[in-house]
Amino acid sequence: MNRHEDKEAAVRRLLDTPHPPVPGDLAGEAAERGARLLRRNRAVRRVAWTLFALAVLAFVLWASAAQPWEPPAAETTPPFDGL
């Protein structure tokens, strides 16, 4: 026997055994769990987008107040050449 035949024989032995009983409400529980996962993922996505929007808003407010694109004011005054 080669390896393929061994695997095929093992699968046939597994399929010949009686199958375990399946609970009657398995489909309902699976649908409930799927719905719960979808609600949780949707809530997580909403929170993430809200935090992202708040971070963008905070950055825009900081940038409008600090104006980091302008050069800083000079610490000292230039020398006076006299008049």
Secondary structure, DSSP 8 states (H G I E B T S, - for coil): --HHHHHHHHHHHHHHS------TTHHHHHHHHHHHHHHHHHHHHHHHHHHHHHHHHHHHHHHHHH-TTS----SS-------
